Amino acid sequence: MAFSPTHPPTAYSTQNTLTVAEFQRELKKASDYSLPSIHSKRYRQVKVLLLYWDTDHHGLNVWKETERLAATFSHGYRYDCTIDKIPSQGSITPQLWLNRRLLHWAENTDQQDLLIFYYAGHGRHNKFPPESHWTMVSDAWQVPSPDGRTRSTEAAIDFTAVKKATLDQENADVLYLLASCYSAAAALSTGKELIAATSIEDVTPAPGYSSFTSSLVQALNDADRHQHYLTASQLWSLLLNDKHQGNLECTPFHSEAMVGAQPDTSILLAPKDPATFSPDPLNATSEDKGAQA
């Protein structure tokens, strides 16, 4: 019999067979992660920070999609939303600016709160040992050179370093939403939940119908319109379905939140104090409705 990484010799060993009780425990763990109880994941407050570079007008023009997502979170879900432009130039570096901004934004939050961080723009995966880093990169702009010509320049932020020093340390639940190239690389050093537009090796399309943010907005609006709540895990599944149907150009990536060595329950995305909602975004029944957030 031929063996492979997905079917190693130990896979056929009777010593690895689960008992019925062990299988039931593992099944319950998987169910609890992807579909937590609405009563166990109520948040006191939900804060959303949406960022793009102040050079956006030079290139990607992600600001329209960013504002659409902000409107969904603000009006549909009634979350506290803030849009900021990352300064590419100034008295402090963009990295120091972001570090201070995140620490200030996360003030006065604890285990009862949810922080949603969204970034749209360029990204780069820097594979420098001993660990890889994911970097935010601005649109390029022209500056004069000493020889009288112009040259192209850009600003950058080592987001892996920033997040490890700021949001990854917070007691609040954190969900990263990254609409950028190679953005799955940001998950290599996080204990928080993350949905990235692409894998470590892929680039994202320009803003438009088949973009990551467009699919995010569509999935969240559909859930709100039908009075359903979503976990982040379910949201990622809906994005995967968009990819399979040809509505999303890149395959999104999902990283679980971790508590020690064990996965934490997936983050719940539900309107604040909705009148009615269903816990199943695909197969809601009348019996599901009426629970309070």
Contacts in CASP RR format, 6 or more apart in sequence:
PFRMAT RR
TARGET T0000
AUTHOR 0000-0000-0000
METHOD contacts of the structure
MODEL  1
MAFSPTHPPTAYSTQNTLTVAEFQRELKKASDYSLPSIHSKRYRQVKVLL
LYWDTDHHGLNVWKETERLAATFSHGYRYDCTIDKIPSQGSITPQLWLNR
RLLHWAENTDQQDLLIFYYAGHGRHNKFPPESHWTMVSDAWQVPSPDGRT
RSTEAAIDFTAVKKATLDQENADVLYLLASCYSAAAALSTGKELIAATSI
EDVTPAPGYSSFTSSLVQALNDADRHQHYLTASQLWSLLLNDKHQGNLEC
TPFHSEAMVGAQPDTSILLAPKDPATFSPDPLNATSEDKGAQA
1 12 0 8 1.000
3 9 0 8 1.000
10 16 0 8 1.000
18 26 0 8 1.000
32 265 0 8 1.000
33 233 0 8 1.000
33 256 0 8 1.000
33 263 0 8 1.000
33 264 0 8 1.000
33 265 0 8 1.000
33 266 0 8 1.000
34 231 0 8 1.000
34 233 0 8 1.000
34 234 0 8 1.000
34 266 0 8 1.000
35 231 0 8 1.000
35 234 0 8 1.000
35 279 0 8 1.000
35 280 0 8 1.000
36 231 0 8 1.000
36 265 0 8 1.000
36 266 0 8 1.000
36 268 0 8 1.000
38 229 0 8 1.000
38 268 0 8 1.000
38 270 0 8 1.000
38 277 0 8 1.000
38 279 0 8 1.000
38 291 0 8 1.000
38 293 0 8 1.000
39 291 0 8 1.000
40 265 0 8 1.000
41 265 0 8 1.000
41 267 0 8 1.000
41 268 0 8 1.000
42 268 0 8 1.000
42 293 0 8 1.000
43 112 0 8 1.000
43 113 0 8 1.000
43 114 0 8 1.000
43 173 0 8 1.000
43 268 0 8 1.000
43 272 0 8 1.000
44 112 0 8 1.000
44 113 0 8 1.000
45 80 0 8 1.000
45 109 0 8 1.000
45 112 0 8 1.000
45 113 0 8 1.000
45 114 0 8 1.000
46 77 0 8 1.000
46 79 0 8 1.000
46 80 0 8 1.000
46 113 0 8 1.000
46 114 0 8 1.000
46 115 0 8 1.000
46 116 0 8 1.000
46 272 0 8 1.000
47 79 0 8 1.000
47 80 0 8 1.000
47 81 0 8 1.000
47 82 0 8 1.000
47 105 0 8 1.000
47 106 0 8 1.000
47 109 0 8 1.000
47 113 0 8 1.000
47 114 0 8 1.000
47 115 0 8 1.000
47 116 0 8 1.000
48 70 0 8 1.000
48 73 0 8 1.000
48 74 0 8 1.000
48 79 0 8 1.000
48 80 0 8 1.000
48 81 0 8 1.000
48 82 0 8 1.000
48 116 0 8 1.000
48 117 0 8 1.000
48 118 0 8 1.000
49 81 0 8 1.000
49 82 0 8 1.000
49 84 0 8 1.000
49 101 0 8 1.000
49 102 0 8 1.000
49 105 0 8 1.000
49 115 0 8 1.000
49 116 0 8 1.000
49 117 0 8 1.000
49 118 0 8 1.000
50 66 0 8 1.000
50 69 0 8 1.000
50 70 0 8 1.000
50 81 0 8 1.000
50 82 0 8 1.000
50 83 0 8 1.000
50 84 0 8 1.000
50 118 0 8 1.000
50 119 0 8 1.000
50 120 0 8 1.000
51 83 0 8 1.000
51 84 0 8 1.000
51 85 0 8 1.000
51 86 0 8 1.000
51 98 0 8 1.000
51 117 0 8 1.000
51 118 0 8 1.000
51 119 0 8 1.000
51 120 0 8 1.000
52 60 0 8 1.000
52 62 0 8 1.000
52 63 0 8 1.000
52 66 0 8 1.000
52 85 0 8 1.000
52 86 0 8 1.000
52 119 0 8 1.000
52 120 0 8 1.000
52 121 0 8 1.000
53 85 0 8 1.000
53 86 0 8 1.000
53 88 0 8 1.000
53 121 0 8 1.000
53 122 0 8 1.000
53 136 0 8 1.000
53 138 0 8 1.000
53 139 0 8 1.000
53 155 0 8 1.000
54 85 0 8 1.000
54 86 0 8 1.000
54 87 0 8 1.000
54 88 0 8 1.000
54 138 0 8 1.000
55 88 0 8 1.000
55 138 0 8 1.000
55 139 0 8 1.000
55 140 0 8 1.000
55 141 0 8 1.000
55 154 0 8 1.000
55 155 0 8 1.000
56 62 0 8 1.000
56 63 0 8 1.000
56 85 0 8 1.000
56 121 0 8 1.000
56 139 0 8 1.000
57 63 0 8 1.000
57 139 0 8 1.000
58 139 0 8 1.000
58 140 0 8 1.000
58 141 0 8 1.000
59 139 0 8 1.000
60 120 0 8 1.000
60 121 0 8 1.000
60 122 0 8 1.000
60 139 0 8 1.000
60 206 0 8 1.000
60 207 0 8 1.000
61 207 0 8 1.000
62 120 0 8 1.000
62 121 0 8 1.000
62 179 0 8 1.000
62 207 0 8 1.000
62 213 0 8 1.000
64 207 0 8 1.000
65 120 0 8 1.000
65 179 0 8 1.000
65 207 0 8 1.000
65 208 0 8 1.000
65 211 0 8 1.000
65 213 0 8 1.000
65 214 0 8 1.000
65 217 0 8 1.000
66 83 0 8 1.000
66 118 0 8 1.000
66 120 0 8 1.000
66 213 0 8 1.000
67 83 0 8 1.000
68 213 0 8 1.000
68 214 0 8 1.000
68 217 0 8 1.000
69 118 0 8 1.000
69 213 0 8 1.000
69 216 0 8 1.000
69 217 0 8 1.000
69 220 0 8 1.000
70 81 0 8 1.000
70 83 0 8 1.000
72 217 0 8 1.000
72 220 0 8 1.000
72 221 0 8 1.000
72 224 0 8 1.000
73 79 0 8 1.000
73 81 0 8 1.000
73 116 0 8 1.000
73 220 0 8 1.000
74 81 0 8 1.000
76 221 0 8 1.000
76 224 0 8 1.000
76 271 0 8 1.000
77 220 0 8 1.000
77 224 0 8 1.000
77 269 0 8 1.000
77 270 0 8 1.000
77 271 0 8 1.000
77 272 0 8 1.000
78 271 0 8 1.000
78 272 0 8 1.000
78 273 0 8 1.000
79 116 0 8 1.000
79 272 0 8 1.000
82 105 0 8 1.000
84 101 0 8 1.000
86 94 0 8 1.000
86 97 0 8 1.000
86 98 0 8 1.000
86 136 0 8 1.000
86 138 0 8 1.000
86 155 0 8 1.000
86 157 0 8 1.000
87 94 0 8 1.000
87 97 0 8 1.000
88 94 0 8 1.000
88 138 0 8 1.000
88 141 0 8 1.000
88 154 0 8 1.000
88 155 0 8 1.000
89 155 0 8 1.000
92 100 0 8 1.000
94 136 0 8 1.000
94 138 0 8 1.000
94 155 0 8 1.000
94 156 0 8 1.000
94 157 0 8 1.000
95 156 0 8 1.000
95 157 0 8 1.000
95 158 0 8 1.000
95 161 0 8 1.000
95 162 0 8 1.000
98 136 0 8 1.000
98 157 0 8 1.000
98 159 0 8 1.000
98 162 0 8 1.000
99 162 0 8 1.000
99 165 0 8 1.000
99 166 0 8 1.000
102 117 0 8 1.000
102 162 0 8 1.000
102 163 0 8 1.000
102 166 0 8 1.000
102 167 0 8 1.000
103 166 0 8 1.000
105 115 0 8 1.000
106 115 0 8 1.000
106 166 0 8 1.000
106 167 0 8 1.000
106 170 0 8 1.000
106 172 0 8 1.000
109 115 0 8 1.000
109 170 0 8 1.000
109 171 0 8 1.000
109 172 0 8 1.000
110 171 0 8 1.000
110 172 0 8 1.000
111 171 0 8 1.000
111 172 0 8 1.000
111 173 0 8 1.000
112 172 0 8 1.000
113 172 0 8 1.000
113 173 0 8 1.000
114 172 0 8 1.000
114 173 0 8 1.000
114 174 0 8 1.000
114 175 0 8 1.000
114 267 0 8 1.000
115 167 0 8 1.000
115 170 0 8 1.000
115 172 0 8 1.000
115 173 0 8 1.000
115 174 0 8 1.000
115 175 0 8 1.000
116 174 0 8 1.000
116 175 0 8 1.000
116 177 0 8 1.000
117 167 0 8 1.000
117 174 0 8 1.000
117 175 0 8 1.000
117 176 0 8 1.000
117 177 0 8 1.000
118 177 0 8 1.000
118 178 0 8 1.000
118 179 0 8 1.000
119 136 0 8 1.000
119 159 0 8 1.000
119 177 0 8 1.000
119 178 0 8 1.000
119 179 0 8 1.000
119 180 0 8 1.000
120 179 0 8 1.000
120 180 0 8 1.000
120 207 0 8 1.000
120 213 0 8 1.000
121 136 0 8 1.000
121 137 0 8 1.000
121 179 0 8 1.000
121 180 0 8 1.000
122 136 0 8 1.000
122 137 0 8 1.000
122 138 0 8 1.000
122 139 0 8 1.000
122 180 0 8 1.000
122 181 0 8 1.000
123 134 0 8 1.000
123 135 0 8 1.000
123 136 0 8 1.000
123 137 0 8 1.000
123 180 0 8 1.000
123 181 0 8 1.000
123 182 0 8 1.000
123 183 0 8 1.000
124 134 0 8 1.000
124 135 0 8 1.000
124 137 0 8 1.000
124 156 0 8 1.000
124 181 0 8 1.000
124 182 0 8 1.000
125 132 0 8 1.000
125 133 0 8 1.000
125 134 0 8 1.000
125 135 0 8 1.000
125 182 0 8 1.000
125 185 0 8 1.000
125 200 0 8 1.000
126 132 0 8 1.000
126 133 0 8 1.000
126 134 0 8 1.000
126 135 0 8 1.000
126 158 0 8 1.000
131 160 0 8 1.000
131 188 0 8 1.000
131 189 0 8 1.000
132 160 0 8 1.000
132 185 0 8 1.000
132 188 0 8 1.000
133 158 0 8 1.000
133 159 0 8 1.000
133 160 0 8 1.000
133 161 0 8 1.000
133 185 0 8 1.000
134 159 0 8 1.000
134 160 0 8 1.000
134 182 0 8 1.000
134 183 0 8 1.000
134 185 0 8 1.000
134 186 0 8 1.000
134 188 0 8 1.000
135 156 0 8 1.000
135 157 0 8 1.000
135 158 0 8 1.000
135 159 0 8 1.000
135 160 0 8 1.000
136 156 0 8 1.000
136 157 0 8 1.000
136 159 0 8 1.000
136 180 0 8 1.000
137 154 0 8 1.000
137 155 0 8 1.000
137 156 0 8 1.000
138 154 0 8 1.000
138 155 0 8 1.000
138 156 0 8 1.000
139 154 0 8 1.000
140 152 0 8 1.000
140 153 0 8 1.000
140 154 0 8 1.000
141 152 0 8 1.000
141 153 0 8 1.000
141 154 0 8 1.000
142 150 0 8 1.000
142 151 0 8 1.000
142 152 0 8 1.000
142 153 0 8 1.000
143 150 0 8 1.000
143 151 0 8 1.000
143 152 0 8 1.000
143 153 0 8 1.000
144 150 0 8 1.000
145 151 0 8 1.000
159 186 0 8 1.000
160 185 0 8 1.000
160 186 0 8 1.000
160 188 0 8 1.000
160 189 0 8 1.000
163 176 0 8 1.000
163 186 0 8 1.000
163 189 0 8 1.000
163 190 0 8 1.000
164 189 0 8 1.000
164 190 0 8 1.000
167 174 0 8 1.000
167 176 0 8 1.000
167 192 0 8 1.000
168 174 0 8 1.000
168 189 0 8 1.000
168 190 0 8 1.000
168 191 0 8 1.000
168 192 0 8 1.000
173 192 0 8 1.000
173 193 0 8 1.000
173 257 0 8 1.000
173 267 0 8 1.000
174 192 0 8 1.000
174 193 0 8 1.000
174 257 0 8 1.000
175 192 0 8 1.000
175 193 0 8 1.000
175 194 0 8 1.000
175 195 0 8 1.000
175 232 0 8 1.000
175 267 0 8 1.000
175 269 0 8 1.000
176 186 0 8 1.000
176 190 0 8 1.000
176 192 0 8 1.000
176 193 0 8 1.000
176 194 0 8 1.000
176 195 0 8 1.000
176 196 0 8 1.000
177 194 0 8 1.000
177 195 0 8 1.000
177 216 0 8 1.000
178 186 0 8 1.000
178 194 0 8 1.000
178 195 0 8 1.000
178 196 0 8 1.000
178 197 0 8 1.000
179 197 0 8 1.000
179 204 0 8 1.000
179 211 0 8 1.000
179 212 0 8 1.000
179 213 0 8 1.000
179 216 0 8 1.000
180 196 0 8 1.000
180 197 0 8 1.000
180 198 0 8 1.000
180 204 0 8 1.000
181 197 0 8 1.000
181 198 0 8 1.000
181 202 0 8 1.000
181 203 0 8 1.000
181 204 0 8 1.000
182 198 0 8 1.000
182 199 0 8 1.000
182 200 0 8 1.000
182 201 0 8 1.000
182 202 0 8 1.000
182 203 0 8 1.000
183 196 0 8 1.000
183 197 0 8 1.000
183 198 0 8 1.000
183 204 0 8 1.000
183 253 0 8 1.000
184 196 0 8 1.000
184 198 0 8 1.000
184 199 0 8 1.000
184 200 0 8 1.000
184 253 0 8 1.000
184 255 0 8 1.000
185 200 0 8 1.000
186 194 0 8 1.000
186 196 0 8 1.000
187 194 0 8 1.000
187 196 0 8 1.000
187 253 0 8 1.000
187 255 0 8 1.000
190 255 0 8 1.000
191 257 0 8 1.000
191 258 0 8 1.000
192 257 0 8 1.000
193 232 0 8 1.000
193 254 0 8 1.000
193 255 0 8 1.000
193 256 0 8 1.000
193 257 0 8 1.000
193 264 0 8 1.000
193 266 0 8 1.000
193 267 0 8 1.000
194 253 0 8 1.000
194 254 0 8 1.000
194 255 0 8 1.000
195 232 0 8 1.000
195 235 0 8 1.000
195 236 0 8 1.000
195 239 0 8 1.000
195 252 0 8 1.000
195 253 0 8 1.000
195 254 0 8 1.000
195 255 0 8 1.000
196 252 0 8 1.000
196 253 0 8 1.000
196 254 0 8 1.000
196 255 0 8 1.000
197 204 0 8 1.000
197 211 0 8 1.000
197 212 0 8 1.000
197 250 0 8 1.000
197 252 0 8 1.000
197 253 0 8 1.000
198 204 0 8 1.000
198 212 0 8 1.000
198 250 0 8 1.000
198 251 0 8 1.000
198 252 0 8 1.000
198 253 0 8 1.000
199 250 0 8 1.000
199 251 0 8 1.000
199 253 0 8 1.000
202 250 0 8 1.000
202 251 0 8 1.000
203 250 0 8 1.000
204 211 0 8 1.000
204 212 0 8 1.000
204 249 0 8 1.000
204 250 0 8 1.000
205 211 0 8 1.000
205 249 0 8 1.000
205 250 0 8 1.000
207 213 0 8 1.000
207 214 0 8 1.000
208 214 0 8 1.000
209 247 0 8 1.000
210 246 0 8 1.000
210 247 0 8 1.000
210 248 0 8 1.000
210 249 0 8 1.000
211 248 0 8 1.000
211 249 0 8 1.000
212 239 0 8 1.000
212 248 0 8 1.000
212 250 0 8 1.000
212 252 0 8 1.000
215 238 0 8 1.000
215 239 0 8 1.000
215 242 0 8 1.000
215 247 0 8 1.000
215 248 0 8 1.000
215 252 0 8 1.000
216 235 0 8 1.000
216 239 0 8 1.000
218 242 0 8 1.000
219 230 0 8 1.000
219 235 0 8 1.000
219 238 0 8 1.000
219 239 0 8 1.000
219 242 0 8 1.000
220 230 0 8 1.000
220 235 0 8 1.000
220 269 0 8 1.000
222 281 0 8 1.000
223 229 0 8 1.000
223 230 0 8 1.000
223 269 0 8 1.000
223 281 0 8 1.000
224 271 0 8 1.000
226 278 0 8 1.000
226 281 0 8 1.000
226 284 0 8 1.000
227 274 0 8 1.000
227 275 0 8 1.000
227 276 0 8 1.000
227 277 0 8 1.000
227 278 0 8 1.000
227 284 0 8 1.000
227 289 0 8 1.000
228 277 0 8 1.000
228 278 0 8 1.000
228 279 0 8 1.000
228 280 0 8 1.000
228 281 0 8 1.000
228 284 0 8 1.000
229 268 0 8 1.000
229 269 0 8 1.000
229 270 0 8 1.000
229 271 0 8 1.000
229 274 0 8 1.000
229 277 0 8 1.000
229 278 0 8 1.000
229 279 0 8 1.000
229 281 0 8 1.000
229 293 0 8 1.000
230 238 0 8 1.000
230 268 0 8 1.000
230 269 0 8 1.000
230 270 0 8 1.000
230 281 0 8 1.000
231 266 0 8 1.000
231 267 0 8 1.000
231 268 0 8 1.000
231 269 0 8 1.000
232 254 0 8 1.000
232 266 0 8 1.000
232 267 0 8 1.000
232 269 0 8 1.000
233 254 0 8 1.000
233 256 0 8 1.000
233 266 0 8 1.000
234 266 0 8 1.000
234 281 0 8 1.000
235 269 0 8 1.000
236 252 0 8 1.000
236 254 0 8 1.000
238 281 0 8 1.000
239 248 0 8 1.000
239 252 0 8 1.000
240 251 0 8 1.000
240 252 0 8 1.000
242 248 0 8 1.000
243 249 0 8 1.000
243 250 0 8 1.000
243 251 0 8 1.000
243 252 0 8 1.000
256 263 0 8 1.000
256 264 0 8 1.000
256 266 0 8 1.000
257 263 0 8 1.000
257 264 0 8 1.000
257 265 0 8 1.000
257 266 0 8 1.000
257 267 0 8 1.000
258 264 0 8 1.000
270 277 0 8 1.000
270 293 0 8 1.000
271 277 0 8 1.000
271 293 0 8 1.000
272 293 0 8 1.000
273 292 0 8 1.000
273 293 0 8 1.000
274 292 0 8 1.000
274 293 0 8 1.000
275 290 0 8 1.000
276 289 0 8 1.000
276 290 0 8 1.000
276 291 0 8 1.000
277 289 0 8 1.000
277 290 0 8 1.000
277 291 0 8 1.000
277 293 0 8 1.000
278 284 0 8 1.000
278 285 0 8 1.000
278 288 0 8 1.000
278 289 0 8 1.000
279 288 0 8 1.000
279 291 0 8 1.000
280 288 0 8 1.000
END
